[in-house]
Amino acid sequence: MIALVDGDIIAYTIAAGCEDYDDKTAISKCSEYLEDLVYIHAGCDDADGWLTGYQNFRTTVAKTQPYKGTRTQEKPKHLELLRTYLNTAWKFGIEQYQEADDAIGIAAYSLDPEEYVICTTDKDLNMIRGWHYNFRKNEKFWVDEDDTLYTFYMQVLTGDRVDNVPGLKGIGPKKAEKILKGCKTEDELYAAVLKAYDNDETYLEEQATLLWIRRKPNQVWKKPR
């Protein structure tokens, strides 16, 4: 099996924990962490990974609030060092105009779901089918294809505070579950969400486009017909 690795989270996590270490130690800790993650915890024999570049199509989609506009804190000092290390030593790709999450989604849907393990701590990727390993919680779990759209529309309702995607004000997971209760097809899921959005298709499209993780290159979310 191959590990599909979210390099953004790996680089940030290790860099944040290495503020008091020198460059060589930070790289060593990153290498050790990633080897344990891929070969031991995820149980894979190979890894592909991606890092988000500095251009992102979502920044032009976001009209209500700036995409990731709340991320103003200072970055860990070794972050760029570790991103370079992952790119050069592990051959992690640097994505332009999309995010590492999109590259993982595209890679996953080019493979049999039994052939990979998605390695991340980001709940956004739970809308991608297949095996997942959350290395923060040390949990390995399966996401069925039938659950992916439900997960996506749940997030369209609740939004993503980390990425500054508001969704619907006052809607948390429990309220979202009530709104989607009984929905079995995408048409039903979309209709229930549109009703909750007071039939504001423009705002719904903005939120859904920001939250949708690609399955194919250059894919953009489209409402069901």
Steps between C-alpha positions, in 0.01 A plus 500: 500500500599859448465781753350821360646756737387852587841665500363834624401353834819295536723803438303728732466243779870415511611862457275613785659240727856591403516869583788441740697269270750566222437428130667159500298377797173628353565310176596185692181514704292554186665202330448273799138609545414446133669160482307380807177643358530339158664165570376416850177679588340521154644161403611612154812421299516824301386862525387786281446840656409854413548854627279799426671774299436873524222532245153355549188523284286522815625850582311635199189293574463633855282813494336493844821469703867474397597136463725403792485866596536432871845341468709792622719331762875483450617182331747262668860587415583160344186481284660594169802281576278196553286575196818505292615177662171324420514628142861398435555191714152346482399649161182654638341709227434871548152578374423830328144632454365223726574345840675187619153369590394523135810312385425226753139477380609478137758234579250298706244492220763382253561189715304209637385604851667193648839615367560810714475657843432875525723637776379826648330652801272718287134401522441657155653191340231281657300577186746282304431126498752236608729432795600792722753535778470793742849524646398743773237263637682182394182378328471300180153488347308436180287755315240344274412662168137523611602723792712750307218723374329502839827614658538772238149639543538488878800728458315731261255555785751534784781673310868479586615750760868406452485605133264794570213343304188604694233261373169580672507706818388307806516158333713243677525125443181411691285751312659395173416136570135595554492692172644204306304230684339255256692627196638213292588646160702806403187665365337461841811623683526804274129582533517482880807724513355749250187529713716567808680768297161667433542410132804726466672303225778755452614484861464120511711467185774717650515295819482165320773595251732602783442176690497245217818292467585407144479148363625594154751763378350851484164373623264763643188414698175505304152470641310179410271532202 
